[in-house]
Amino acid sequence: PDKTDEDSSSFLDGSSHSSGKSDSGDLDLTSTEVDAESFSSGSPVYPKAILDDISLQVAPGELCAVIGRVGSGKSTLCSAILNETILADGGSISVEGSVAYAAQSPWILNASLRENILFGLPMEEDRYNKVIEVCQLSHDLVMLENGDMTEIGERGINLSG
């Protein structure tokens, strides 16, 4: 297996992290809690529940990866946590704090690379540099004529990989 496979495996089994807590400089997820009490997805319109009798608790600051086979309900679980699916009677979801979610269909703004990273938030130099580092963009920025001010998207250049 290549290094990416090894990194993914160690990430998913937790061996690459001493705990689920965010390291200094990472995004602050220490105040987010997700609690799902024995819920099922389904409704009179779609009577067959994809998920049934699910209980999940994610503590503040804990890293949680949702993995499974195709059609096993990973996206439905994420939709339920985001309050974007119908729960069966008696089901409940409680989210305290904020949740970061990256959809399966990525998209970018027709704006500069920097604007795509900041996504409307004010520039925080340390955090911004950490994002550049963890996304491995340093080499790309050197190659771009206008660095992070290069316009990307439909009217700009195309980024790949």
C-alpha positions in Angstrom: 0.0 0.0 0.0 1.1 3.6 -0.6 1.6 6.3 2.0 -1.9 7.6 1.4 -3.5 4.2 2.2 -1.3 4.0 5.4 -2.3 7.5 6.4 -6.0 6.9 5.8 -5.9 3.6 7.7 -4.1 5.1 10.7 -6.4 8.1 10.6 -9.5 5.9 10.6 -8.3 3.5 13.3 -7.2 6.4 15.5 -3.5 5.4 15.7 -2.3 8.6 14.1 -3.9 10.7 16.9 -3.4 10.3 20.6 -6.9 11.5 21.2 -9.9 12.9 19.3 -9.1 16.4 20.7 -8.1 19.1 18.2 -4.4 20.1 18.4 -3.5 23.7 19.0 -4.1 25.8 15.9 -6.8 23.4 14.4 -10.4 24.4 14.0 -12.1 24.7 17.4 -14.6 21.9 17.7 -14.4 21.7 21.5 -17.9 23.0 22.0 -19.8 20.8 19.7 -21.8 17.8 20.9 -24.0 15.5 18.8 -26.5 13.2 20.5 -28.9 10.9 18.6 -31.3 9.0 20.7 -32.5 5.7 19.1 -33.8 7.2 15.9 -34.9 5.7 12.6 -35.2 7.4 9.2 -38.4 7.0 7.3 -41.8 8.5 6.8 -45.3 7.6 5.4 -44.1 8.7 2.0 -40.9 6.6 2.2 -41.9 3.9 4.7 -38.8 1.7 4.5 -36.3 3.1 7.0 -32.7 3.2 5.8 -31.4 3.5 9.3 -33.1 1.8 12.2 -32.5 2.0 16.0 -29.4 4.2 15.8 -27.8 5.6 18.9 -24.8 7.9 18.6 -22.9 10.3 20.9 -20.0 12.4 19.8 -18.4 14.4 22.6 -17.1 17.9 22.2 -13.7 17.9 20.5 -14.0 14.3 19.5 -13.1 13.3 15.9 -15.7 11.1 14.3 -15.4 9.3 10.9 -18.5 7.7 9.3 -17.4 4.8 7.2 -19.3 1.9 5.6 -20.3 0.1 2.4 -22.2 1.8 -0.4 -25.9 2.2 0.6 -25.3 1.5 4.3 -26.7 4.9 5.4 -23.6 7.1 5.9 -25.1 10.0 4.0 -28.5 9.5 5.7 -26.8 9.6 9.1 -25.0 12.8 8.2 -28.3 14.3 6.8 -30.0 13.4 10.0 -27.4 15.1 12.1 -27.7 18.2 9.9 -31.5 18.0 10.4 -32.0 17.4 6.7 -33.9 14.0 6.7 -37.2 12.8 8.0 -37.0 10.9 11.3 -39.5 8.3 12.3 -41.9 9.0 15.2 -40.0 9.2 18.5 -36.6 9.9 16.9 -34.6 12.9 18.0 -31.3 14.6 17.1 -29.6 17.1 19.4 -26.6 19.2 18.2 -25.0 21.7 20.6 -22.5 24.0 19.0 -21.4 24.0 15.4 -20.8 21.3 12.9 -18.4 21.4 9.9 -19.6 19.3 7.0 -18.0 18.7 3.6 -20.5 17.4 1.1 -19.6 14.6 -1.4 -20.0 17.0 -4.3 -17.2 19.6 -3.9 -17.6 23.1 -5.5 -15.7 26.3 -5.4 -16.6 30.0 -5.6 -15.7 32.0 -8.7 -13.3 34.0 -6.7 -9.7 34.0 -5.6 -8.1 30.9 -3.9 -7.9 33.0 -0.7 -11.6 33.9 -0.8 -12.4 30.2 -1.3 -10.4 29.4 1.8 -11.7 32.2 4.0 -15.3 31.7 2.8 -16.4 35.1 4.0 -14.5 35.0 7.4 -11.9 37.6 8.3 -8.3 36.7 7.6 -6.5 35.1 10.6 -2.9 34.6 9.5 -2.1 31.6 11.7 -5.3 29.8 10.9 -5.0 30.6 7.2 -1.4 29.3 7.1 -2.5 26.1 8.9 -5.2 25.5 6.2 -2.6 26.0 3.5 -0.3 23.5 5.2 -2.9 20.7 5.9 -4.3 21.0 2.4 -0.8 20.8 1.0 -1.2 24.0 -1.1 2.2 25.6 -0.5 3.8 24.1 -3.6 0.7 25.1 -5.7 0.8 28.7 -4.4 4.4 29.1 -5.5 3.5 27.9 -9.0 0.5 30.3 -9.4 1.4 33.6 -10.9 -0.8 35.5 -8.4 -0.4 33.1 -5.5 -3.5 32.9 -3.4 -5.0 35.9 -5.2 -5.3 33.8 -8.3 -9.0 33.5 -9.5 -10.3 30.0 -9.7 -13.6 28.5 -10.8 -15.4 29.0 -14.1 -13.8 32.4 -14.9 -10.4 31.5 -13.5 -8.0 28.6 -13.6 -8.9 25.0 -13.0 -7.4 23.3 -10.0 -7.1 19.5 -10.0 -6.2 16.9 -7.4 
